[in-house]
Structures are given as structure tokens and as C-alpha cells.
Amino acid sequence: MARYSGPSCKLCRREGVKLYLKGDRCYSDKCALARRPYAPGQHGHNKKKLTNYGVQLREKQKAKRIYGVLESQFRKYYEEADRLKGITGENLLRLLELRLDNVIFRLGFASSRAEARQLVRHGHFTVNGKKVNIPSYQVRVNDEIAVREKSRSSEKIKALMQVETNVPKWLTVDKENMVGRVVSLPQREDIDIPVNETLIVELYSK
């Protein structure tokens, strides 16, 4: 499957905000954006005033990069969000939040979405007792997400379970038993990402 494989820190520098793509590194003094708070490249120091289209495009790029999806997949999420009842922008973020790799990250079972995606692909998790290795799998309310029995002895998994995380209220987690559950749909106030979804809707509505 195609995916971005370049330096993650360049993406944060390009957007000018922390996208928290590298887990603990993003909170340390090793953060590239903290050390070089300007866009990458030869002309990174030269800030240009963005057009309305440019502002909208940057919001879309931030959302894509935070959740680790490419353009065609992101557009499909938007089209589905537009078909659903409610506010399209909020529907879009909700669909992205309900990706299995994001839920794994939100539960604290991985230090970043990229790590969560890798762990899912390697078959370390089950949904309602069945192994799922598709990062984009859409979880639903009342779904139970757990670490597979065969993976519970992994030192990496054990270490991740020891890290304290702030779990959003639409999820519950029992790290001792390595189990989490979706208790409700995420609301906009529960989604703490630096993105203005209204601008994304304006971009696609043209």
C-alpha cells in the first residue's frame, strides 16, 4: 500500500505546527520544529502570504498528515462524510478518528499513529475477538479492541502499557488487561487536533 515514507519532522515544519507524528520525540527538545521553526528547503525562511485557496489547502494537508492518509483515501472520507447526516467537517474528523490505527493510538497502545499503524499491520490487535490487520478499519460504538494473546508477552507491548496517557471520554481502557472499548462516537470537542475542518469543506466544495 502506498504511503509517505519521508522524514516526518519535515511535515511539521512545512505546516508550521506540531503534528505529533514522532511520539515522545515531539515533546522533547529534539523536536525539529522547536529547533528550526521555519519551512524546510532553500526558501524556508521566506514566509509568503497565502491566498484563501492556500489556507484551505494547508488545512487539508495537516489533516492528511496527522492521520497518515493519502489524497485519494482522504477524498473518499470526505465524500462519505458529505453523504452522512450532520455537519460535513465534523463527520470527516469523526470518520478519521474511528480508524483502527487512530483508536489504538488514542487508547495509549502506541506512542504515535505511525507506530499504531505498524502494530496493526503486524496483527497485534483484535476487534471483538477477531484479528484485524487493516489500519483503516472503521470501529463502531461498543467494539472491543484488545491486544492479541500471542502479543501480550512482547516487551514492546508491555512497555507501551506502562505509559500513562490521556484517553478521550469516548473510549475506555483497561491497560492491565490490555483491552479498550469504544463507548460513544467522538464529538468535535473531543478531537484535539490543530485543524479547521470548515476550511477543508470549503476547499472540496468549490
N, C-alpha and C positions, 0 to 999 in steps of 0.2 A: 504494500500500500504506500502511495506517495505521501511524503511528509517533509516538513522543513528540517534540515539536518545541519544548518549552520550554527554559528555562535549565538546562544540565547541572549547574552548580555547586549549584543548589538541591537536586538529588537527593542529592549527597554530604552536604550539611548536614542533610537530612532523616534520613538513615541514621546520621549521626554518625561516619562513617568515609570515608576516601578511596576512591572507586570508580575513580579514574583514567580519567575519561571525556573529559578535555580534553588528553590527551597531555602535552607538555612543561610546560604551564601548571600541572599538578598537582604538579610537582616544584619549582616556583618560589615566591617569596614573594607571588605574585599569587593563590595558591590561596585560594578563598573560605572553605574550611573552616578554614584556618590563621588567617585574619583574623577570621572570625566563627564560632567553634566552637559554634554552637547552631542549633537548627532554624529554618527560615525562618518568617516570619509574625509576627503581633502577639503571640502567646503562645509564641514560640520559646524564650524564656529559661526558661519554666516546665517543668521536667522531670517527667514523670509516670511512676510505676512501672507497667511493662507487665504485663499478665496473660500466662499461658502462651500463649494464642492470639496475643496481640500480639507476643510474642517470635518465634513461628513465622512470623507474617505478615511481620515485618520481614526475616527471613532470605530469604523468598521474594522480597520486593521488591528486596532487594540483588542477588540473582542475576539477576532480570529486568533490572534497570537496568545491571548490569555488561555483560551480553551483548546488551543492546538489543532484547529481545523483549517483545511484549505478552502479556496474560494468556492468551488463547485458544491462542496458539502455545506458550507455556510449559507449559500443561496438556497439550498434545499430546506435548511432550517427556517430561513426567513419565509419561504413560500408556505411552509406548513404553519408557521406562526400567524401568517396573514389569513389563513383559512379558519383558524380557531376563533371562537368567541372571545371577546375581551380586547384589551389593548395589545396591538401587534408587537410593540417593542418589549413589553413585559412578557408576552408569550414566548418571544425569541429567547430572552435570557433564561426563562424557565426551562425551555427545551434543552438549552446548553447545560444548565445546572443539573438536569436529570440524566445526563450521560453517565454511564457507569464509572468511567475514569475520574470524572469530577466528584462523584459521590464518594469514591474511595479516598480521594484527597480531602474532602470536607470532613469525613469521619476520622481523619488523622491516621489512616492506614498507610499513607505515603507522605513524603515531605514536599512533593510538588505534583502537579498534574502530569508532567512528563514521566516521573517515576511511577505514578499510579497507572499510566497507560502501559508502561513496560511490564509491571507486575500482572496486570490483567491479561496481557498478551501471553504471558508465560503460564497462565492458567492457575494462579494462586487463589482465586476467589470463586465463590458460588453465589448464585441468586436463587433464593428459595430452595436450596439444597442441590441445585444443578450447576455444574461448572459452566462459566461463561468467560470466553476469552476475546470478546469483542468490546473494545473500549467505548464505542459509540452506542452500545446497548442502552435503551431507554428504560430506566427503572420506574416503578409506579408506587403509589401510596400503598403501604403495608408490605412491600417487598423486604425480605431479609437478606442482607449482604454479609457474608461470613468468609473468613479465611479457611481454605480447604484443610481438611485434617492432615493431609500429606505435607502441607506447607507450614504447619504450626511449629514444627521443630527448627525451622530455618532461623539462623542467628540474626539475619537481616530483618525478618518479620518480627522477631521478638524485640529487637532494638526499637523498631518503629512503634510498637505498642507501649513502650515506656515513655514516649514523648508526649507531654501534655499539649492538648490543642483545644481551641475554642470551636466547639461543634455547634452549627446553626440550629435553631429551635425546630426546624422541620425534620431533623434527624435525631435519633438516639443512638448511643453507642455503649457497648459493654466490652472494654478492651481486655479485661481479664479473660473473657470467653471468646474474644476476637469476633464479635458479632455487632452489626449495626442494623438499623431499620429506618425506613422512610415513613414518617408518621403523618406528614401532610405535604401539600405542594408548596414549594418555596415562593414567598411573596417578594415583591421588589425590595422592601426594606431589609430582607434577609440576605440579599445578594450584594456583597461588599466589593464590587469591582469598579475601577475608575473609568466607567463608560457611560456616555449619554446615549441611551438606546433610541431616543427620539430622532437624533441626527442620522442614525442608521436607517430608520424607516424613511426619512426624507430622501436619503440617497437612493434607495431602491424604488421609491415611489415616483421618481422622475420619468 
